[in-house]
């Protein structure tokens, strides 16, 4: 963040079972709307279960 960029996020409830392809499609969608990329983090209770 040395360039003083901004990190924004959003929650997508109920999408914990998205496939890798669905996450890739969502990434393409947000990039087409001006985002630089997308990171996805899965939570199960208080624990992180996966991170892409």
PyMOL commands that set and color helices and strands:
alter all, ss='L'
color gray80, all
select helices_A, chain A and resi 20-32
alter helices_A, ss='H'
color red, helices_A
select strands_A, chain A and resi 41-44+47-51
alter strands_A, ss='S'
color yellow, strands_A
deselect
rebuild
show_as cartoon
